[in-house]
Amino acid sequence: MSNMFRRAAEIIEAKVNKFLNNAENPDETLDLSYEKMLSALQETKRHLADVVTEQKTLERQMLAAQTDSHRAENDARMALQAGREDLAKAALTEKQAADQKAASLKDASEHVAAQSQKLITYEKQLEDRIDQFRTQKEVMKSQYDAAKAQVTVSESLAGIGNQLGNVGEALQRAKDKTSQMQSRADAMESLTDAGVLDDGVDGRTKTERDLDALRASSGVDADLARLKSEIGQSKQLPSG
């Protein structure tokens, strides 16, 4: 009886392991990650639209307050010309209130504008990362499909089947797991050597990234020097 229960437990364990291995499909995992990144980008765009809307609303309110301030000052001037100092004071009181409101709205608008700029920068960075990830995703999917096809053919040629018995199945699973672990170790070492692990979606090595940054900086410096030279020459040209 104990042998029968042990055999049943081995069968259940084997089926669970097989289910877990089959359930983790790299293609589906990569597609899911890509969809999550796209969702994050859309969410960022929605936040950016809300922030810009708030910024425009504050700017309109600030302009309205400034208009009220100018009108109140004109009213005060007109009242003084008419000899009504009391009305002039009342108008200037309204002007002070409008000025304070405009200043407060200006501060709020500048704060929201800074938030908007941060979101714009983040959106651009996220778009770049998504573009890089999309390329990496397609490469990885192609490599996985090719490896999967190779494994299928190799297993067919080797005649691997269920008829080997419990010992053969256990040995084969152990070999498969060992091979997978070794492949993962080799992949991690290769990715580390290539510098890919510095950024999950940037396929360049650290040296390549540093060289690209240096090229970009040199290009900016050259353009800046050229523009300064052109401006200096234009100022030296005689007028008329």
C-alpha positions, 0 to 999 in steps of 0.5 A: 500500500505504501508503495502505491501511495509513493508512486501516486505522489511521484506521478502528481509531483511530475505532472505539477512540475511539467505544468509549471514548466509549460505554463511559463512561456517566454513569448507570453511573458515578454508580450505581457511585459510589453503590454504593461509598458504600453499601459504605463505610457498611456497612463503617463500621457493621461497624467500629462494631459491633466497637468497641462489642462490644470496649467492652462486653467491657472494661466487663464485665471492669472490673466483674468486677475491681472485684467481685474487689477488693471481695471481697478487701477483705471477706476481709481484714477478716474475716481480721483479725477472726479474728486472721489477719493473714497471710490479711489481707495475702494478701487485700489483695495480691489486692485490689491486683492487682484494683484495678490490673487495673480501672484498666487496663481502665478506661483501655482502655474509655475509649480504645475509647469515644472511638473508638466516638464518632468512628465514630458521628460519621463514620457520621452524616456519611457517611449525610448525604453519601450522602443528598445524593449520591443526590439529586444523582445522580438529577438528573444522570441525568435531565439526562444522559438528556434531553441524550442524547435531544436529541442523538439527535433533533438528529443525526437531523434533521441527517441525520448519517451515515457517508456523509459520507466520511473528511473529513466524519467527521474534521470532525464528530468535531473539532466534537463534541470541541470542543463537549464541551470547551466544555460542560465548561468552561461546566459547570465555570464554572457549578459554580464560580460556584454554589459546588458545587465546594466540596463534591462532593455539597453543592449549596448555594452558599457563601453558603447554607451560611454562612447555614444555619450562622448560622441553626443557631447562632442557634437553639441560642443562643436555645434555650440562653437560653430554658432558662437563663431557665426554670431561673432562674425555677424556682429563684426559685419558693418551695418548699412 
